[in-house]
Amino acid sequence: MSFNRSSCLLVASAVLLAVSTPLAAQQATPNAGKPPAPPAANPAPTLPAAPSQAGPAADPALLRSVSLSAVFTEKGPQIVSGMKWRVFRVELAGSDAVKVTESDDPSPKFTLAPGHYIVHAAYGLAAVTKDITVGRDAVQDTLMLKAGGLQVEASVLDKPISPTQLTARIMLIQPTGERRLIAEGVSATDIIRLPEGRYYVECTYGDSNAAVSAEISVTAGKLTEATFHQMAASLTLKLVSQPGGEAIANTAWSVLTPGGDVIRESIGAFPSLILAEGNYTVVARHEGRVYTREFDVKAGQDGDVEVVAR
């Protein structure tokens, strides 16, 4: 599929007004998120599968070709990757539909017996359904799937952060203004496929408290590149007998905020973590003894935090 590109620059929870004109085509990769709830688009029916795509006891002479494709906008180009198609047969009005076939081909061709069907087309977290009727003639139909792509990026002091260290949490902003969680733990190495709409996106650097967020709009047929500015640093904790000494193994660690909230707990000689800019207390426990130290985190100032066992 092809995306036009737009971009927005995000600092903490504020969006800087920086939107580019469409530039180049983009090829999306599958979404690796873990959606806890279905997206705003039409969900696929949860139905039992039938053994034959043509329908039960279909006469081969009656089978007809059904060709399908999808576009982002009414006059837009055909979507050429990332599609998932399912076809369900409806025997009688009001009866349950039964899945008869499916395909990952962007432009599938099915062979179906005459009858009524429901076609479900999914593109990441976006989906659409359509009723079709197969009669005497071959069927050719195009579904419009108003979806776009979101690429999450981030930097610290203008230094890009590896996408492997970033995850996204995405909430749909409903017309009422309420937010509904649709995906979390989404890897920033992927282009996230979403229905057109407004979203509240939280970008987390590492797996502790370095998170920033902003509202982002996704437009059909476009890739929105959202760049977040993180104010954080990567640190390694060490319990030492003297400054600059060897790290002591089998140490249990806790990192707390000034209010006493636990940010991170771990065990080891060299635990590493990423923390948002601020003040912290680290607690090290070794062989029944407890050692503490207060320290500050400055954005972009990676390094070691030594706790001296005295």
Residue frames relative to the residue before (quaternion, step in Angstrom):
aa qw qx qy qz dx dy dz
M 1.0000 0.0000 0.0000 0.0000 0.00 0.00 0.00
S 0.3348 -0.7401 0.5478 0.2001 3.56 -1.23 0.39
F 0.1349 -0.7650 0.6255 0.0726 3.52 -1.09 0.81
N 0.3120 -0.6278 0.6607 0.2684 3.51 -1.21 0.52
R 0.3667 -0.7609 0.5000 0.1910 3.58 -1.08 0.55
S 0.0320 0.7344 -0.6779 -0.0034 3.50 -1.15 0.78
S 0.1561 -0.8072 0.5634 0.0820 3.57 -1.11 0.47
C 0.0565 -0.7707 0.6314 0.0641 3.53 -1.26 0.47
L 0.3102 -0.7529 0.5633 0.1403 3.54 -1.10 0.83
L 0.1192 -0.8358 0.5359 0.0007 3.56 -0.64 1.16
V 0.0484 -0.7747 0.6303 0.0098 3.56 -0.94 0.93
A 0.7978 -0.0920 -0.0014 0.5958 3.57 -0.49 1.23
S 0.7688 -0.3157 0.2190 0.5112 3.61 -0.65 -1.01
A 0.5889 0.5730 -0.3755 0.4288 3.62 1.23 0.25
V 0.2955 -0.7470 0.5716 0.1672 3.56 -1.07 0.78
L 0.2930 -0.7321 0.5858 0.1873 3.57 -0.76 1.03
L 0.4645 -0.6909 0.4778 0.2802 3.56 -0.99 0.83
A 0.3379 0.7142 -0.5380 0.2937 3.55 0.05 1.33
V 0.1730 0.7805 -0.5732 0.1798 3.58 -0.10 1.31
S 0.2508 -0.7879 0.5452 0.1383 3.58 -0.70 1.04
T 0.5433 -0.5756 0.4880 0.3678 3.54 -1.27 0.29
P 0.6564 -0.5035 0.3596 0.4316 3.62 -1.17 0.40
L 0.1376 -0.8333 0.5346 0.0297 3.55 -0.87 1.02
A 0.8414 -0.0866 0.1307 0.5172 3.60 0.46 -1.15
A 0.5510 -0.5877 0.4753 0.3538 3.54 -1.30 0.36
Q 0.1442 -0.7758 0.6105 0.0683 3.55 -1.13 0.73
Q 0.2630 -0.7301 0.6087 0.1652 3.55 -1.13 0.70
A 0.2902 -0.7916 0.5149 0.1552 3.57 -0.58 1.16
T 0.2939 -0.7147 0.6050 0.1920 3.52 -1.30 0.52
P 0.6577 -0.5447 0.3207 0.4098 3.62 -1.11 0.55
N 0.4968 -0.6501 0.4921 0.2972 3.52 -1.13 0.70
A 0.2153 -0.8050 0.5447 0.0942 3.57 -0.83 1.07
G 0.3846 0.7465 -0.4710 0.2702 3.55 1.18 0.38
K 0.3673 -0.7007 0.5624 0.2405 3.51 -1.34 0.14
P 0.1210 -0.8391 0.5221 0.0931 3.62 0.31 1.14
P 0.2976 -0.7753 0.5253 0.1857 3.61 -0.65 1.04
A 0.7748 0.1559 -0.0887 0.6063 3.56 1.28 -0.34
P 0.5809 -0.5862 0.4101 0.3883 3.62 -1.10 0.52
P 0.5528 -0.6229 0.4371 0.3397 3.58 -1.14 0.58
A 0.7237 -0.4578 0.3052 0.4166 3.50 -1.37 0.09
A 0.6143 0.5718 -0.3546 0.4122 3.59 1.15 -0.50
N 0.7099 -0.4740 0.3130 0.4164 3.55 -1.32 0.20
P 0.3261 -0.7591 0.5234 0.2084 3.62 -0.70 0.97
A 0.5379 -0.5953 0.4766 0.3593 3.54 -1.26 0.43
P 0.5159 -0.6247 0.4715 0.3485 3.60 -0.99 0.72
T 0.3401 -0.7111 0.5761 0.2161 3.56 -1.07 0.76
L 0.2082 0.8081 -0.4965 0.2391 3.51 0.03 1.35
P 0.5619 -0.5995 0.4373 0.3657 3.61 -1.18 0.45
A 0.4272 -0.7066 0.5029 0.2554 3.57 -1.10 0.66
A 0.3359 -0.7141 0.5777 0.2086 3.54 -1.12 0.72
P 0.5789 -0.6430 0.3772 0.3304 3.59 -1.07 0.62
S 0.7895 0.2862 -0.1446 0.5233 3.63 1.09 -0.52
Q 0.4328 -0.7064 0.4875 0.2759 3.58 -0.86 0.93
A 0.6508 0.5275 -0.3300 0.4350 3.59 1.09 -0.46
G 0.5595 -0.5724 0.4127 0.4347 3.57 1.21 -0.34
P 0.6286 -0.5736 0.3664 0.3764 3.57 -1.15 0.54
A 0.8661 0.0387 -0.0523 0.4957 3.55 -1.09 0.89
A 0.2353 0.7984 -0.5224 0.1850 3.58 1.01 0.81
D 0.3904 -0.6872 0.5630 0.2413 3.58 -1.01 0.85
P 0.4682 -0.7040 0.4457 0.2943 3.64 -0.56 1.07
A 0.6306 0.5516 -0.3424 0.4253 3.58 1.05 -0.62
L 0.6946 0.4770 -0.2686 0.4667 3.57 1.21 -0.48
L 0.4983 0.6832 -0.4255 0.3223 3.59 1.21 -0.31
R 0.1391 -0.7925 0.5925 0.0392 3.52 -1.04 0.87
S 0.4912 -0.6521 0.5011 0.2870 3.54 -1.21 0.65
V 0.0763 -0.7708 0.6320 0.0246 3.58 -1.02 0.92
S 0.0752 -0.8085 0.5835 -0.0117 3.58 -0.47 1.24
L 0.0595 -0.8225 0.5652 -0.0211 3.57 -0.77 1.07
S 0.0345 0.7654 -0.6424 0.0132 3.54 -1.25 0.54
A 0.2335 -0.7745 0.5734 0.1295 3.57 -1.29 0.23
V 0.1187 -0.7661 0.6287 0.0601 3.54 -1.24 0.62
F 0.5305 -0.6284 0.4654 0.3274 3.57 -1.25 0.45
T 0.7923 0.0951 -0.0110 0.6025 3.56 1.04 -0.86
E 0.7305 -0.4714 0.2707 0.4133 3.56 -1.23 0.45
K 0.7988 0.2153 -0.1098 0.5509 3.58 0.93 -0.84
G 0.4331 0.7259 -0.4394 0.3041 3.56 1.24 0.33
P 0.6285 -0.5369 0.3942 0.4017 3.59 -1.27 0.22
Q 0.6288 -0.5407 0.4085 0.3814 3.52 -1.28 0.39
I 0.4571 -0.6449 0.5362 0.2961 3.57 -1.13 0.70
V 0.1842 -0.8471 0.4959 0.0514 3.57 -0.62 1.14
S 0.7976 0.1112 -0.1155 0.5815 3.63 1.19 0.14
G 0.7513 0.4447 -0.2837 0.3966 3.54 -1.31 0.25
M 0.5343 0.6428 -0.4046 0.3711 3.59 1.24 0.13
K 0.0889 -0.7436 0.6589 0.0709 3.54 -1.31 0.54
W 0.1052 -0.8174 0.5663 0.0037 3.57 -0.62 1.20
R 0.0002 -0.7603 0.6495 0.0087 3.55 -1.13 0.76
V 0.1447 -0.7850 0.5990 0.0644 3.57 -1.02 0.85
F 0.1092 -0.7924 0.5999 0.0137 3.57 -0.86 1.07
R 0.2975 -0.7522 0.5635 0.1678 3.60 -0.97 0.88
V 0.1931 -0.7553 0.6186 0.0978 3.55 -1.02 0.92
E 0.3004 -0.7937 0.5033 0.1629 3.58 -0.38 1.22
L 0.7994 -0.0125 0.0612 0.5976 3.58 0.83 -1.03
A 0.6219 -0.5352 0.4079 0.4006 3.56 -1.18 0.52
G 0.8162 0.2265 -0.1851 0.4983 3.55 -0.82 0.99
S 0.5912 0.5692 -0.3767 0.4296 3.59 1.24 -0.16
D 0.6312 -0.5257 0.4061 0.4003 3.53 -1.29 0.30
A 0.3743 -0.6923 0.5682 0.2404 3.53 -1.18 0.69
V 0.2143 -0.7711 0.5909 0.1017 3.56 -1.16 0.68
K 0.4300 -0.6966 0.5047 0.2742 3.57 -0.82 0.95
V 0.1454 -0.8156 0.5573 0.0562 3.56 -0.82 1.02
T 0.8073 -0.0663 0.0489 0.5843 3.61 1.13 -0.45
E 0.0644 -0.7718 0.6301 0.0561 3.54 -1.34 0.26
S 0.0482 -0.8021 0.5952 0.0026 3.56 -1.24 0.40
D 0.3119 -0.7218 0.5866 0.1942 3.56 -1.26 0.59
D 0.4290 0.6926 -0.4667 0.3441 3.57 1.28 0.11
P 0.4912 -0.6726 0.4504 0.3216 3.63 -0.86 0.80
S 0.7806 0.1425 -0.0837 0.6027 3.60 1.17 -0.59
P 0.0320 -0.8586 0.5115 0.0135 3.60 0.46 1.15
K 0.1836 -0.7305 0.6430 0.1386 3.51 -1.35 0.44
F 0.1084 -0.8041 0.5843 0.0182 3.54 -0.63 1.17
T 0.2662 -0.7143 0.6168 0.1963 3.57 -1.30 0.38
L 0.0423 0.8399 -0.5299 0.1093 3.56 -0.34 1.29
A 0.4862 -0.6341 0.5186 0.3045 3.52 -1.23 0.59
P 0.6394 -0.5090 0.3859 0.4279 3.62 -1.15 0.41
G 0.4451 0.6716 -0.5083 0.3042 3.53 -1.04 0.80
H 0.5647 -0.5858 0.4661 0.3473 3.52 -1.37 -0.15
Y 0.0617 -0.8133 0.5778 -0.0306 3.56 -0.94 0.98
I 0.2550 -0.6975 0.6396 0.1984 3.53 -1.39 0.35
V 0.1700 -0.7723 0.6070 0.0787 3.55 -0.80 1.07
H 0.0926 -0.7805 0.6175 0.0294 3.58 -0.87 1.02
A 0.0596 -0.7961 0.6023 -0.0054 3.58 -0.69 1.13
A 0.0664 -0.8069 0.5869 -0.0033 3.58 -0.74 1.08
Y 0.0473 -0.7584 0.6500 -0.0046 3.51 -1.14 0.83
G 0.7829 -0.1673 0.0697 0.5951 3.56 0.07 1.29
L 0.7944 -0.2291 0.2067 0.5232 3.57 -0.73 -1.10
A 0.5987 0.5293 -0.3667 0.4763 3.59 1.27 0.14
A 0.0578 0.8052 -0.5864 0.0663 3.59 -1.04 0.75
V 0.0639 -0.7683 0.6359 0.0358 3.53 -1.30 0.45
T 0.1681 -0.7716 0.6029 0.1135 3.58 -1.17 0.58
K 0.0265 -0.7894 0.6133 0.0039 3.55 -1.24 0.54
D 0.3740 -0.7016 0.5630 0.2254 3.55 -1.09 0.81
I 0.0041 -0.7831 0.6218 0.0072 3.57 -0.98 0.83
T 0.2374 -0.7474 0.6033 0.1449 3.54 -1.25 0.52
V 0.1998 -0.7646 0.6040 0.1033 3.56 -0.84 1.00
G 0.0225 -0.8147 0.5785 -0.0337 3.57 -0.68 1.13
R 0.8307 -0.1564 0.1347 0.5170 3.56 -0.85 -1.00
D 0.7703 0.3789 -0.1726 0.4831 3.56 1.01 -0.88
A 0.6175 -0.5123 0.4437 0.3992 3.52 -1.33 0.32
V 0.2962 -0.7529 0.5679 0.1510 3.56 -1.17 0.66
Q 0.0116 0.7646 -0.6443 0.0134 3.52 -1.03 0.88
D 0.0935 0.8184 -0.5528 0.1259 3.58 -0.59 1.13
T 0.1930 -0.7585 0.6146 0.0984 3.53 -1.22 0.68
L 0.2055 -0.7808 0.5813 0.1015 3.57 -0.81 1.03
M 0.3058 -0.7374 0.5705 0.1933 3.56 -1.05 0.78
L 0.0632 -0.8015 0.5936 -0.0340 3.54 -0.62 1.22
K 0.1895 -0.8294 0.5184 0.0862 3.56 -0.03 1.32
A 0.2872 0.7538 -0.5227 0.2757 3.52 0.10 1.39
G 0.1186 -0.7741 0.6172 0.0764 3.52 -1.30 0.41
G 0.4664 -0.6722 0.5008 0.2825 3.55 -1.31 -0.03
L 0.1603 -0.7585 0.6250 0.0916 3.54 -1.24 0.63
Q 0.0744 -0.7756 0.6266 0.0186 3.57 -0.85 1.04
V 0.2007 -0.7937 0.5680 0.0846 3.58 -0.63 1.17
E 0.0264 0.7729 -0.6318 0.0527 3.56 -0.88 1.05
A 0.0598 -0.8008 0.5948 0.0378 3.60 -1.24 0.32
S 0.0988 -0.7779 0.6181 0.0561 3.53 -1.30 0.41
V 0.2180 -0.7158 0.6410 0.1710 3.54 -1.37 0.32
L 0.8236 -0.0918 0.0083 0.5596 3.58 -0.58 1.18
D 0.6945 -0.5023 0.2379 0.4569 3.55 0.97 1.05
K 0.5542 0.5593 -0.4186 0.4525 3.61 1.22 0.28
P 0.4320 -0.7259 0.4612 0.2716 3.62 -0.55 1.09
I 0.3205 -0.7119 0.5952 0.1903 3.55 -1.16 0.74
S 0.5321 -0.6245 0.4596 0.3400 3.57 -0.98 0.82
P 0.5187 -0.6571 0.4459 0.3167 3.62 -0.86 0.89
T 0.5974 0.5835 -0.3651 0.4114 3.60 1.14 -0.54
Q 0.6836 0.4628 -0.2784 0.4909 3.61 1.26 -0.32
L 0.6628 0.4959 -0.2899 0.4803 3.57 1.30 0.06
T 0.0099 -0.7582 0.6514 0.0272 3.54 -1.17 0.69
A 0.2653 -0.7722 0.5616 0.1342 3.55 -1.22 0.53
R 0.1610 -0.7273 0.6589 0.1047 3.51 -1.25 0.64
I 0.1081 -0.8437 0.5256 -0.0140 3.57 -0.59 1.18
M 0.0479 -0.7844 0.6183 -0.0025 3.53 -0.92 1.01
L 0.3948 -0.6959 0.5530 0.2324 3.55 -0.97 0.90
I 0.2746 -0.7323 0.5980 0.1752 3.58 -0.94 0.91
Q 0.2638 -0.8001 0.5238 0.1259 3.56 -0.40 1.24
P 0.6943 -0.4808 0.3197 0.4296 3.64 -1.20 0.37
T 0.6489 0.5147 -0.3163 0.4625 3.60 1.13 -0.56
G 0.5519 -0.6000 0.4000 0.4188 3.58 1.26 -0.29
E 0.5320 0.6217 -0.4092 0.4036 3.56 1.26 -0.20
R 0.3341 -0.7361 0.5574 0.1892 3.57 -1.18 0.61
R 0.0916 -0.7855 0.6108 0.0389 3.55 -1.01 0.87
L 0.4093 -0.7279 0.4998 0.2298 3.55 -0.66 1.16
I 0.0504 -0.8159 0.5759 0.0119 3.59 -0.81 1.00
A 0.8095 0.0026 -0.0076 0.5871 3.62 1.16 -0.34
E 0.0349 0.7842 -0.6194 0.0157 3.55 -1.11 0.69
G 0.7661 0.3144 -0.2588 0.4973 3.54 -1.21 0.52
V 0.3373 0.7596 -0.4930 0.2574 3.59 1.19 0.53
S 0.4114 -0.7191 0.5059 0.2400 3.58 -0.75 1.03
A 0.4214 -0.7096 0.5067 0.2493 3.57 -0.96 0.87
T 0.5121 0.6215 -0.4353 0.4025 3.59 1.25 0.04
D 0.6881 0.4629 -0.2664 0.4911 3.58 1.26 -0.30
I 0.3794 -0.6184 0.6160 0.3070 3.50 -1.35 0.31
I 0.2893 -0.7838 0.5331 0.1335 3.55 -0.67 1.16
R 0.2534 -0.7823 0.5559 0.1213 3.58 -0.68 1.11
L 0.0280 0.8243 -0.5563 0.1016 3.55 -0.60 1.19
P 0.5382 -0.5666 0.4895 0.3869 3.59 -1.20 0.41
E 0.6018 -0.5445 0.4309 0.3946 3.56 -1.17 0.55
G 0.4413 0.6888 -0.4900 0.3011 3.58 -0.91 0.88
R 0.5631 -0.5748 0.4730 0.3589 3.54 -1.37 -0.22
Y 0.0695 -0.8099 0.5821 -0.0199 3.53 -0.98 0.94
Y 0.2857 -0.6831 0.6392 0.2077 3.51 -1.32 0.49
V 0.0647 -0.8296 0.5538 -0.0313 3.56 -0.47 1.27
E 0.1381 -0.7707 0.6196 0.0546 3.54 -0.93 1.00
C 0.1535 -0.7913 0.5899 0.0475 3.55 -0.76 1.12
T 0.1108 -0.8070 0.5796 0.0221 3.58 -0.69 1.13
Y 0.2292 -0.7519 0.6101 0.0992 3.54 -0.94 1.04
G 0.7923 0.1054 -0.1241 0.5880 3.58 -0.45 1.21
D 0.5176 -0.6435 0.4632 0.3217 3.57 -1.18 -0.53
S 0.5480 0.5875 -0.4198 0.4222 3.58 1.13 0.67
N 0.7955 -0.3282 0.2352 0.4518 3.60 -0.62 -1.08
A 0.4675 0.6736 -0.4524 0.3507 3.61 1.21 0.24
A 0.2953 0.7571 -0.5190 0.2652 3.59 0.15 1.30
V 0.0262 -0.7635 0.6452 0.0067 3.55 -1.06 0.84
S 0.1533 -0.8157 0.5566 0.0367 3.57 -1.13 0.56
A 0.0251 0.7845 -0.6191 0.0247 3.53 -1.31 0.37
E 0.4640 -0.6239 0.5395 0.3231 3.55 -1.31 0.29
I 0.0456 -0.8045 0.5911 -0.0364 3.56 -0.90 1.00
S 0.2726 -0.7488 0.5826 0.1599 3.55 -1.07 0.78
V 0.1816 -0.7589 0.6182 0.0944 3.56 -1.00 0.91
T 0.1681 -0.8029 0.5701 0.0454 3.56 -0.75 1.11
A 0.5676 -0.6175 0.4245 0.3410 3.58 -0.97 0.86
G 0.8392 0.1983 -0.1646 0.4788 3.53 -0.94 0.98
K 0.6974 0.4378 -0.2774 0.4950 3.59 1.25 0.06
L 0.3275 -0.6951 0.6023 0.2163 3.53 -1.27 0.56
T 0.1693 -0.7769 0.6018 0.0743 3.56 -0.70 1.13
E 0.1607 -0.7828 0.5970 0.0707 3.56 -0.68 1.12
A 0.0956 -0.8162 0.5699 -0.0012 3.57 -0.38 1.28
T 0.0898 -0.8077 0.5827 0.0113 3.58 -0.55 1.20
F 0.1698 -0.7966 0.5775 0.0556 3.56 -0.63 1.18
H 0.2868 -0.7246 0.5962 0.1929 3.57 -1.13 0.70
Q 0.1784 -0.7949 0.5758 0.0694 3.55 -0.53 1.21
M 0.1919 -0.7388 0.6352 0.1178 3.56 -1.12 0.79
A 0.4085 0.7011 -0.4520 0.3705 3.55 0.30 1.31
A 0.1735 -0.7661 0.6077 0.1172 3.55 -1.36 0.13
S 0.3969 -0.6907 0.5550 0.2397 3.54 -1.28 0.52
L 0.0508 -0.8296 0.5544 -0.0426 3.59 -0.69 1.14
T 0.2054 -0.7380 0.6281 0.1367 3.54 -1.28 0.53
L 0.2832 -0.7719 0.5515 0.1407 3.57 -0.81 1.05
K 0.0028 0.7949 -0.6058 0.0324 3.57 -1.05 0.86
L 0.1910 -0.7192 0.6546 0.1333 3.53 -1.09 0.83
V 0.0022 0.8196 -0.5686 0.0697 3.58 -0.60 1.19
S 0.5145 -0.6399 0.4736 0.3185 3.55 -1.21 0.51
Q 0.7728 0.0141 -0.0140 0.6343 3.57 1.26 -0.45
P 0.6544 -0.5232 0.3486 0.4200 3.62 -1.11 0.53
G 0.8187 0.1980 -0.1814 0.5076 3.54 -0.84 1.02
G 0.5044 0.6797 -0.4085 0.3416 3.57 1.28 0.04
E 0.6981 -0.4462 0.3545 0.4334 3.54 -1.36 -0.05
A 0.4969 -0.6498 0.4861 0.3076 3.57 -1.07 0.77
I 0.3770 -0.7237 0.5404 0.2051 3.55 -1.03 0.89
A 0.3966 -0.7440 0.4931 0.2145 3.56 -0.78 1.08
N 0.8071 0.3032 -0.2212 0.4558 3.55 -1.40 0.16
T 0.3811 0.7000 -0.4999 0.3389 3.54 0.90 1.00
A 0.2681 -0.7430 0.5929 0.1568 3.56 -1.00 0.88
W 0.1541 -0.8235 0.5456 0.0196 3.55 -0.85 1.05
S 0.0043 -0.7444 0.6671 0.0284 3.50 -1.28 0.62
V 0.1391 -0.7651 0.6243 0.0745 3.56 -1.01 0.89
L 0.0834 -0.8279 0.5542 -0.0231 3.55 -0.70 1.17
T 0.4753 -0.6201 0.5421 0.3093 3.54 -1.28 0.49
P 0.6752 -0.4699 0.3490 0.4488 3.63 -1.21 0.18
G 0.6747 0.4877 -0.2948 0.4690 3.60 1.15 -0.52
G 0.5922 -0.6150 0.3477 0.3876 3.58 1.28 0.00
D 0.4683 0.6640 -0.4588 0.3596 3.60 1.23 0.13
V 0.4031 -0.7156 0.5194 0.2359 3.57 -0.93 0.92
I 0.2459 -0.7799 0.5642 0.1139 3.57 -0.75 1.11
R 0.8094 -0.0690 0.1139 0.5720 3.55 0.89 -0.92
E 0.0590 -0.7627 0.6425 0.0451 3.56 -1.14 0.69
S 0.1155 0.7886 -0.5945 0.1066 3.57 -1.04 0.79
I 0.2588 -0.7320 0.6065 0.1714 3.55 -1.37 0.17
G 0.5178 0.6303 -0.4717 0.3347 3.57 -0.95 0.91
A 0.6159 -0.5656 0.4074 0.3671 3.53 -1.33 0.17
F 0.8185 0.1457 -0.0399 0.5544 3.60 1.02 -0.79
P 0.0929 0.8140 -0.5717 0.0437 3.66 0.59 0.89
S 0.1940 -0.7727 0.5969 0.0944 3.55 -1.02 0.88
L 0.0594 0.7884 -0.6101 0.0517 3.54 -1.12 0.68
I 0.3322 -0.7090 0.5871 0.2055 3.52 -1.31 0.41
L 0.0600 -0.8196 0.5693 -0.0233 3.55 -0.71 1.14
A 0.5021 -0.6167 0.5155 0.3191 3.54 -1.19 0.63
E 0.6430 -0.5286 0.3900 0.3937 3.54 -1.20 0.57
G 0.4589 0.6760 -0.4833 0.3143 3.60 -0.91 0.90
N 0.5725 -0.5734 0.4663 0.3550 3.55 -1.37 -0.26
Y 0.0217 -0.8116 0.5824 -0.0409 3.57 -0.98 0.89
T 0.2418 -0.7018 0.6400 0.1985 3.49 -1.43 0.20
V 0.1583 -0.7730 0.6074 0.0918 3.55 -0.92 0.93
V 0.1532 -0.7718 0.6147 0.0548 3.56 -1.00 0.93
A 0.0817 -0.7901 0.6074 0.0125 3.58 -0.78 1.10
R 0.0983 -0.7932 0.6006 0.0222 3.58 -0.88 1.01
H 0.1345 0.7860 -0.5875 0.1376 3.55 -0.78 1.10
E 0.8555 -0.0733 -0.0030 0.5125 3.54 -0.81 1.15
G 0.7608 -0.4207 0.1951 0.4541 3.53 0.85 1.05
R 0.6591 0.4700 -0.3139 0.4962 3.60 1.23 -0.02
V 0.2538 -0.7713 0.5744 0.1036 3.53 -1.16 0.76
Y 0.0526 -0.7836 0.6190 -0.0088 3.55 -0.94 0.99
T 0.0958 -0.8110 0.5765 0.0280 3.59 -0.97 0.82
R 0.0141 0.7730 -0.6342 -0.0051 3.50 -1.32 0.39
E 0.2965 -0.7136 0.6030 0.1983 3.56 -1.10 0.71
F 0.0529 0.8002 -0.5954 0.0483 3.57 -1.03 0.74
D 0.3646 -0.7134 0.5621 0.2053 3.53 -1.31 0.47
V 0.2282 -0.7394 0.6169 0.1437 3.54 -1.20 0.65
K 0.0994 -0.7769 0.6211 0.0284 3.56 -0.88 1.05
A 0.5746 -0.6245 0.4028 0.3429 3.57 -0.90 0.92
G 0.8445 0.1872 -0.1586 0.4760 3.53 -0.91 0.99
Q 0.6262 0.5309 -0.3474 0.4530 3.61 1.23 -0.16
D 0.0805 -0.8172 0.5706 -0.0081 3.55 0.20 1.33
G 0.2952 0.7680 -0.5389 0.1808 3.58 -1.13 0.49
D 0.6251 -0.5286 0.4288 0.3820 3.52 -1.37 -0.37
V 0.1804 -0.7228 0.6525 0.1386 3.53 -1.27 0.57
E 0.1275 -0.8218 0.5543 0.0341 3.57 -0.36 1.26
V 0.1210 -0.7432 0.6538 0.0748 3.53 -1.06 0.85
V 0.2629 -0.7877 0.5412 0.1327 3.57 -0.61 1.17
A 0.3527 -0.7472 0.5310 0.1880 3.57 -0.78 1.10
R 0.2192 0.7660 -0.5673 0.2083 3.55 -0.06 1.35
